[in-house]
Amino acid sequence: MELGRIRAIFRYPVKSMAGELLDVARLSWHGIEGDRRLAFRRLADKSEFPWLTASKLPQLLLYKPFGPDNHSAEVLPTHVRTPEGKEYELRSDELRKEVSSRYGGELELMNLKHGIFDESPISVISLGTVHSIARESGREIDLRRFRPNVVIETPMAAVGAEPFEENRWVGRTLIFGEGTSAAAVGVTMKDERCVMVNFDPDTAEKDSEVMKTVVRLNENYAGVYGTVVRTGELRVGQVVSLGE
């Protein structure tokens, strides 16, 4: 069943830092190539999730990785631009100290080839869901608040008939493109939101009404998580189908 088309593709090379808007991306077994392969680890945190995220340091969203490293197996950034416009090499001690100072604790940059994800390697949201949250919250909402990998525009989004239609995708398969070799993602669970949706991606200013609206409308779920069942290419404008 044809579901819609890809409206946008995002990759976030460094966890919780600014992402990249892509026209084309390679979907590998560990998600979009180059996505969330790097993260700062909080050295004093001995939990199973020691990664520094914007929920701990909202200004992390304002750091912008750039400059592709053509010597790495995957396309990863070489530098990072700080909120004040300073530029540091990604793996430099200067950047580590700068972010550590802002956070207030010692950090270490880690590079994990299989990615550093909260739940699953792929997150997907429909444009209709974002529009519904914007309308009901009375806010202009940027797609980037939801940190998705793939944004799908469905016919339902155009007429505004059904927000949170992703709820029905759980347990089914999203197929990107046509043919037996098309990339595919098995939808495993709804995406339960955290406070990151409250932060403006350009200013890091907090607006709690966004998350409150998601809670009120859909029990704090917006979008879905998935695992890769077939690798391949993703392209903006590509047809997306819903399989069993």
Secondary structure, 3 states (H helix, E strand, C coil): CEEEEEEEEEECCECCCCCEEECEEEEECCEECCCCCEEEEECCCCCCCCECCCCCCHHHHHCEEEEEECCCCCCEEEEEECCCCCEEECCCHHHHHHHHHHHCCCEEEEECCCCCCCCCCEEEEEHHHHHHHHHHHCCCCCHHHHCCCEEEECHHHHHCCCCCHHHHHCCCEEEECCCCCCEEEEEEEEEECCHHHHECCCCCCECCHHHHHHHHHHCCEEEEEEEEEECEEEECCCEEEEEC
